[in-house]
Amino acid sequence: MNRNYLVLLLALATPLSGAFRAGAAYRVITPDIRSDAPPVYIAGFGQNRLATGVHDPLFVRCLAMATGKKPVVLCGVDLIGLFLDDVEKIRQGARTQLGRDLDVVISSTHGHEGPDTMGLWGPKPGVTGINETYNAFVIQRSVEAVVAAVKGMKRAQLLLARTGFPDLKSFINDTRPPVVNDPELIALTVRDRRRRTIGTLINWANHPEALGSANTLVSADYPAAYYRVMETLRGGVAVFMNGAVGGMQSPLGAQIIDPTTRQPAEGFRFAETIGERLADLAHDALNNARPLSIDRVEYAEKRIQIPVANEGFKQAAAANLYGGRKAFRPDGTSETVVGYLRLSGGKKVRLEAAAIPGELYPELSVGGVQKYPGADYPDAPVEPALKPQMTAPFKMLFGLANDEIGYIIPKSEWDERAPWLQNAPKRWYGEVNSIGPEAAPLIQAAFAALLRR
């Protein structure tokens, strides 16, 4: 064999720097619901909501992309939230198994019909709802999905699309002023050289709590229908990454018509109608998209320390509800991370994404912060919205990414003391589940620093 032929074979066998590659994988993380198994406390509404069965499976779903030696893996997990401590275990486990460095973003869907993985929804106040065996199972399965997605990477094409179809906004009921939504759906699909779908990821902002507080069957909520329909329409692995869901972006209270009956959707059909529509709209938008040249996949992250002002969070930590997670620093702060993803081709940035460690108010995503009489910090500077700072034609924002610190509220809208905003008769919902008023300014500053880099 001559030397030139050997070099050609090696080049074909080794991914070239700059050649876009992608892979996708999922693993089931449904808890064990049996009479002889430990109780499963469903997270998201109140204490002691015991699971009585399973309606549909829960998943961790991952999409891996790379142009060089260091892949970036984006994972959506059907859970209320994962603290940074557990995310770091997933990252380290994947690096160990692969024997290489990689970046991993774990974004919880914030589903309200799955197990308590944070400790706040146990049998009664002051008693954790975490089952450590289950959290370890989630970590293990997440590592498996990340590793499988990376090992399955192959030469690929990328397509991007968006839709702001009017009914997307009608699926969202905002219960706190100002009424601001981020209803645009961004879809990303990767396919191999034979045009077979590897994976499709959508980014959209709305709480997966369509089933409400009375449901006791484990479910991924509306993402379950999205997974089913998208994989039927396009094949590959469907991934869902939630967005800016704070403030309160919820389907509860929205009027949604079931297209099969032409009547208001109820129960599981309420959730299914949302997920099915998301898949249909994303599929239609992607059908009109053209492949984009991608030669750089980059991810950067910045660690920040946020002062913990929430007394409830402090009491939960003191009672060990978090199971040793989220340990506060001696200065009373909690460490978290802010991330930035960029996909480029040639000199053109195709996609940018912010990875935010909690439930961002939409006015911090797309703009619209208001200064109302009665706010606790009326003179606080308005934080620049994150998406307008990005310049790419496609912009994503991953909420609950790599951590869950609660609601991220514009400091000038912070309202923990009477009089309440807009002279309301009682306090607005939000601050009770927020780490504190400094979260928004510090996160915005960290993201601006990542953009400058």
N, C-alpha and C positions, 0 to 999 in steps of 0.2 A: 504494500500500500504506500503510495507516494505521500510526501509530507503535506502537500496542498489539499489532497483529498481528506487526510486526517483532520486538518484544521477546519474544513467545511463541516465534517461530521460533528466535531465538538461544538461548532457554532450553532448547529441545528439543535443539539441536545441541551445547550445551556441558554437560558433566557437572556436576551440581550438587554443591556441597560437602555432604558427608554422604550422598550417594547411593553405595551400595556397588557397586563394579565389580570385575570379575575377568577375567583372561585366562590362557591356558596355552599352552606351546609346548615342543617338544623338538628336539634335534639329535643326530645320531649322532656318536660320537667313537671308533669302533672303529679301532684302529691298522692300518696296512698290513702284512700278513704275506705277504711274497713272498721268494723266494730271492735276488732282487737288491735287496731293501730292507734297511735297517739292522736288526740284531737287536732283538727286543722282549724285554726281561727282565721276567718276571712277578714282581710284588711280593707280599710278605706272608709268606713262609716262610723261604727261604734264597737264597743267591746262585746265579747262573748257571742259573736255570730259564727256558730259552728257549721262547718261544711257537712252536708248530708249526702252528697254525691257529686258526680262529675257530668257536666253537660257537654263540654268539649275540651280537648287537651290544651295544656299550656306549653309554650315553646321558648327556646332561645334560638334565634335565627340570625345568621351571620353572613356578611358579604365581605370578601377579602379582595383588595386591589393593590397592585404594585406596578412600578416601572423600573425599579432598581432592586437592591437586595433587601430592602426593609418594607414589608407589606404593612398596609393599614387595614384593620379589620373593624367593620361597623356591625354591631350586634344589637338587635332589639330583643328584650326579654319580657315575657308576659307577667310582670310582677308590679306590685305597688311601688317598689324602689329597692335599690341595693346601695348600701353605704360604701364609701371608698375602700374601707378595709376589705370587704369581700371582692370588690373589683380588682384590687391589687393582687389578691390571691389568684384570680382568674388570669390576669396578665402574666404573673410569674409562672403559673402552671403551664401556660401555653409556650412561654419562652423556653422553659425547661424541656418540655416534650419535643419541641421543634429544634432545639439546640441553636437558636438564632434570635436576633433581636426583631421586634415588631411593635407596632402601635396598635392598641386595642381600645375601642370606644364601646362601652356598654351602656345603652340607653334603655331604662325601664319604661314600658308603655304606661305605667301608673294605673294598671287595671285594678278595679275595686271588687273583683270577684275571685281573687286568688289568695294564697297563704300570706300570713303576716311574716314578712322577712325583715321587718324593722323593729318589732317588739312593742308597738304602740296599741295593738288591738287584741290583747290577750283576754283572759276570762273576766278580768275586772281591772279597774284602774290600779296601777302600781304593780301589776303582774305581767311579765313579758308574754307575748304571743309567739316568740321565735321558737321553732323547733330546730335545734342546731344540726340535727341529722339531715333535715330537709335543706337547710342553707348549704351544708357541705355537698349535698347531692346537686344543687343548682350550680355550685362552683365547678364540680366535676364535669357535669354535662356541658357547661359553658366552655370549659377548656376543650372538651372533645369537639364541640362545634367550631371553635376558632381554629383548632389544629386541622380539622377536616377541610375547612374552607381554604386554608393556606395550602395544604397539600394538593388540593384539587385545582389550584390556579392553572390557567392555560391562556394562550394568546386570545385576546378578546377585543370586541368593539363596545363602545359606550354610547348610549343615547340618553338625552335629557329632555324632559317636557314639563310643562306646567299647565294648570287649569285653575281658574277662579270662578268656576261655574256657580251661578247664583244660589243653587240649593245647598252648596257647601256651607255658606254662611248661615243658612236657615237651620242647619243641624246644630248650631251653637247658641246656647243661651247664656249671656253674660249677666251675672247677678250683682256686680259692683261697679259703680261709676269710676272712671268714664267707661262707657260701653265701647270698647275697642276689641276687634278680633284680628287674628292673623289666619284667615281662612284659605289662603292659597295652598294648593297641593302641588308639591314638586315630586316628580317621578324620575327615577334613574334605573335604567336596565342595562345589563351587560349580556352579550351573546358571543358565542364562539364563531370561528371562521366559517362554519356552515349555517350560521344564523339561528342556531338553537339557543334558547334562553338559558343563561346560567343563573341569573337572579334578578329580581326587581325589587327595588327599595322605594317606598314612598315616605314623605315627610309631611305631616299634617297635624294641626294643633286642636285637640279636643279630649277632655277626660273620657277614658273608657269606663264609664259608670252608668251606661244606659239601662242596665238591669236593676239598678236601685238597691236600696238597703234591705229589702225584704227577701231577696234571692239568697238561697243557701246552696246552690249548685256551683261548683268550681267552673269558671269560664274565662276565656280571654276577652269576653265582651265583643264589641264590634270588630276588633282586629281578626277574630276567628273567621268571620265571613269574608273579610278581605283576603286572608290567606287562601281560603278555599276557592274563591272565584278567580283571583289573580293567577293561581297556579293552574286552574282549568283553562283559562284564556291564553296564557303565555308559556306555561311550563316553568321549569326551574324552581328556585326557592324564593318565596315572597317574604320580604322583610318590612316591618313597620317601625318607624322612628317617630315618636311624638314630638310636639313642638312647644310653643309658649302657651301653657295651659293654665297659668295663674289668672286670678282675678274676677270671676271664676268661669273658665271656659268649659261648659258642660252641655251634654245633650238633654239632661233633665230639664223639663220645662219647654223644650222645643216641640213643635208640632210637625210630625213626620208622617207622610202618607206612604202606606205599603203599596208598591206598584202592582202587586198581584191582586189585591182586593179593592184598591182605590179607597180604602178606609184608613183612619188613623192607626198607625202601627202601635202595637202593644207588646209587652213582655219580651220574649226572645226575638220576635220579629222586629221589634223596635231597634235592637242592636244589629240584627242581621241586615236590615234595610240600609243602615248607615254603611256597614262594611262592604256590602255588595255594590253600593253606589260609588264608593271610593275606588274599588277595583275597576268598575266599568269606565269611570272617568279617566283614571290613569291609563288604562289600556287604550282608550280612544286617542288620548293625547300622544302617547308613545307611537301609535301607528302613523302619526304625521311627523315624527322626528327623524332626523338623519344622523348617521354615525358621526361622532366627533373625534378628532385626533387628540389623543392624550399621551404625553410623554413625561409628565411629572405628577406624582401623587405624593403630597406632602402633608405632614401633620405635626403641629407643635402644641405644647401644653405649658401652662404656667400655674404653679402652686401659690395659693394665697391663704392668708389667715383672716377669718372674719370674727369679730367680737360676738360672743353669744349673749344676746340680751334677753332671750326668751326664758322666763323662769320655769315654764313647763318643761322645756328641753333640759334645763339644769336638773330638775327634780327627776326626770326620766333617767338621766345619766347616773344620778346618785343612787337610784333604785336598781341600777344595772338592767334596765329594760332592753338596752341595746346589746347586751351580752358581751361587753368589753369593747364594742365598736365606738367610733366617734369620741374617743378620749379627748377631753379638752386640754389645751396647753396651759402651762402655769399662768400665763398672762390672760386667761379667760377667753381665748380664741379657739376656733376649730379650723383645722386645715382642710381645704378642698382644692379642686382643680378646675381650670377653665381651658378649653381646647379650641383649636382652629384647624380646619381641614381645607386644602386647596388642591384642585385638579386643574392642570394646565396642559395646553397643547401649543407648541411653538411659542409665540410671544403672547398668546391669548389665555387668560384665566377663564376656564369654562364654568367652574363651580366653586363656591366658597360655602363653608358651614361653620357655625359656632356650636361648640359643645358646652352646654351650660348645666351646672350641677344642681338643678332644682326646677321649681315651677315658676318660670319667668312670666311676669305680667306682660300681655301683648303690646302695651304701649312702650315697653322697653325693647320689643322686637321690631315693630314697624313704625313707632312714633305715636304721639297723641297724649303724652303726659299732661295732666291738668293740675292746676293749683287751685284748690277749693278752700274757702274759709273753714276754719276748724282743724286744718291739718296741724300735726305736731311740729313739723319743721317747715314752716311756710317760706323761709328764705333759702332753703336748700337748692343748690343748682340742679337744673334738670339734666338727667343723664342722657347723653345722645343715644338714640335707638341703635341697636346692633346691625340690623340688616342694611339700613341706608349707608353704613360705613363700608360695606362691601361693594366691590365694583363689578363682580362677575355677573353675567346675564342670569345665572341661576344661583339662588341663595337659599340655604337651608339653616334651620336652627334646631338642634337636638336638645330637647329638654330632659331633665333627670339623667344627664349624661355623666356617668362615672361616680355619681354620688346623689344623695337626696338631702338637701338642706332646707326644704320647705319652700314657701312662697318667697319670691324675690320681688319686692314692692318698690316702686319709685320712692325715694326718700321724701320728696315733696308731697307725696300722697299718703305718707305714713300717718295712721290715725289710731293711737292706742289710748288717748285721753279725750274726754268730752271737752268742748262740744264736738259732735261727730260731723263728718263731711256732709255737706248739703243739709245741715241741721236735721239729720236723721234722728229718730227717737231712740235708737239703740246703736251700738257699735257695729261696724261692718265686719264681715267675716274676712279673715286673711292674716292679720298680725298674730293671731293665736297659734298659727302654724308656720311662722316665719322665724328664721334665726335672729333677725334684727334689722334695724334700719340702715346699717352700713353695708348690707350685702350688695345692694344694687350698685352703689358707687364703686365699690371695690371690684366687682365683677366687670363692670364697664371699663374700668381702668386697665384691668388685666387683659381684656380682649383688645383694647386699643393698642396695648403694648405688643401683643402677638401680631397684630396687623402691621405695625411698624417694622417688626422683624422680617 
